[in-house]
Amino acid sequence: MTPSPSESSLHGSISEGTLDPKIFRSVMSQWVTGISLVTSSDEGVPIGIICNSLTSVSLDPLLLLWTVDRNSSSFEHWMRVDHWAVHFLADDQRDLVKQFAQKGGDKFAGVEYELSDRGVPLLGNSLVRMECTTWNRMDAGDHVVIVGEVDSFEQRYATPLTFVHGSLVAGNLPEPK
């Protein structure tokens, strides 16, 4: 039996003064997202960040966007670099989420990667790997939106890793058409 809206809903409004960031985070956890790993190199040092705030923006030119938290330990790096790669993670890459979500330390320890012509770390076995050039950056509250133009991409078929209700879940989806 499905609970009635009054039994299962969280509410908040500006007019009632009941908007709470923690409740908003819970509300947004209902939205199923993919998990990506964004990588780059800043002055020869590889950097990477786990991201689920990623979406396509335009087909002409090919643009995507993602966001970085101003409190991220790698925030200043992302404000300096103009070339980066987005990797859509597969279910068999869960270990990368924990490794790259950690604060500090060498996130690339034990991770196999190659460097692109632009010095960007490229990981193998991702569902999708796109190399991008920063097209624009925009302030957005406690985050910065980074828009990138896609320079190249490659893909393979595997079970995607998704995120919902604060948990990693295998996205058992049908074969792509």
C-alpha positions in Angstrom: 0.0 0.0 0.0 1.3 3.4 -1.0 1.3 6.0 1.9 -0.8 9.0 1.4 1.0 12.3 0.7 0.3 13.5 4.3 2.0 10.3 5.7 5.1 10.3 3.6 5.8 13.9 2.5 8.3 16.5 3.7 7.3 20.1 3.2 9.1 23.3 3.1 8.4 26.8 1.9 10.0 30.2 2.0 6.8 31.8 3.1 6.5 29.4 6.1 10.2 29.7 6.9 10.5 26.0 6.9 13.2 25.5 4.2 16.0 23.4 5.8 19.1 22.4 3.9 19.1 19.0 5.5 15.6 18.3 4.5 16.3 19.7 1.0 19.2 17.3 0.8 16.9 14.4 1.7 14.4 15.5 -0.9 17.1 15.6 -3.6 18.3 12.1 -2.6 15.1 10.8 -4.2 16.6 11.8 -7.6 18.5 8.9 -9.2 21.8 10.1 -10.6 24.8 8.6 -12.2 28.2 8.7 -10.6 31.1 10.4 -12.4 34.7 11.0 -11.7 36.2 14.2 -13.0 40.0 14.3 -13.4 42.6 16.8 -14.4 46.2 17.8 -13.6 47.2 21.0 -11.9 50.9 21.9 -12.4 51.6 18.2 -13.1 49.7 16.9 -10.0 46.7 14.7 -10.8 43.4 15.7 -9.2 40.1 14.0 -9.2 36.6 14.5 -7.7 33.5 12.4 -7.5 30.5 14.1 -9.0 26.8 13.3 -9.4 25.8 16.9 -10.4 26.5 16.5 -14.1 24.2 17.1 -17.0 24.3 17.7 -20.7 23.6 21.3 -21.8 23.9 21.7 -25.5 24.4 19.7 -28.7 25.7 22.6 -30.7 28.3 23.1 -29.4 28.6 19.9 -27.3 28.4 21.2 -23.7 28.0 19.6 -20.3 28.1 21.0 -16.8 29.1 19.9 -13.4 29.4 21.6 -10.0 32.2 21.8 -7.4 31.6 22.7 -3.8 33.5 25.8 -2.6 34.5 23.8 0.5 36.1 21.0 -1.5 39.8 20.6 -0.8 40.4 20.6 -4.5 38.2 23.7 -5.2 41.2 26.0 -6.1 42.6 23.4 -8.5 39.3 23.3 -10.4 39.3 27.1 -10.7 42.7 27.0 -12.4 42.5 24.1 -14.8 40.9 24.4 -18.2 41.3 20.8 -19.5 39.6 17.8 -17.7 38.0 14.5 -18.3 34.6 13.1 -17.1 34.4 9.4 -16.5 30.9 7.8 -16.0 31.6 5.0 -13.5 30.4 1.4 -14.0 29.1 -0.8 -11.1 32.5 -2.6 -11.0 34.2 0.8 -10.2 32.7 1.3 -6.7 36.1 1.3 -5.1 37.0 4.5 -7.0 34.1 6.3 -5.3 35.4 5.7 -1.8 39.0 6.5 -2.8 38.2 9.8 -4.6 35.6 10.9 -2.1 38.1 10.9 0.8 39.5 14.1 2.1 43.2 14.6 1.4 45.7 11.9 0.6 46.8 10.6 -2.8 43.6 9.8 -4.5 45.4 8.3 -7.4 47.4 5.7 -5.3 47.1 2.3 -7.0 44.8 3.7 -9.8 45.9 2.9 -13.3 45.6 5.8 -15.8 47.2 7.3 -18.8 47.8 10.9 -19.5 46.1 12.6 -22.5 48.0 14.9 -24.8 47.0 17.7 -22.5 48.2 15.9 -19.3 44.8 14.9 -18.1 44.6 11.6 -16.3 42.4 9.2 -18.2 41.1 6.1 -16.5 40.2 2.9 -18.3 37.1 0.8 -18.0 34.7 3.7 -17.5 31.3 3.5 -19.2 32.0 6.9 -20.8 35.1 9.0 -20.9 34.9 12.5 -22.2 37.7 15.0 -22.5 36.6 18.6 -22.1 37.8 22.2 -22.2 36.3 24.7 -19.7 33.8 26.9 -21.6 32.5 28.9 -18.6 32.4 29.1 -14.8 29.4 30.5 -12.9 28.8 31.2 -9.2 25.9 29.2 -7.8 25.6 29.7 -4.0 28.0 27.4 -2.2 29.1 25.8 -5.5 30.6 26.9 -8.8 29.1 25.5 -12.0 31.7 24.5 -14.5 30.6 24.2 -18.2 32.8 22.3 -20.5 32.9 21.8 -24.2 33.4 18.1 -25.1 36.5 17.6 -27.2 36.3 13.8 -27.5 34.5 10.9 -26.0 34.4 7.1 -26.0 32.0 4.6 -24.5 31.5 1.0 -23.6 28.5 -0.9 -22.4 28.4 -2.1 -18.7 26.1 -1.8 -15.7 26.2 1.9 -14.6 26.8 2.9 -11.1 24.0 5.1 -9.7 23.3 7.0 -6.5 19.9 7.3 -4.8 18.8 7.7 -1.1 22.5 8.3 -0.2 23.6 4.9 -1.5 25.4 3.5 -4.5 23.2 1.2 -6.6 23.8 -0.8 -9.7 21.7 0.7 -12.4 20.3 -2.4 -14.1 19.2 -0.8 -17.3 18.2 -2.2 -20.6 20.8 -2.4 -23.4 21.3 0.9 -25.2 19.5 1.3 -28.5 
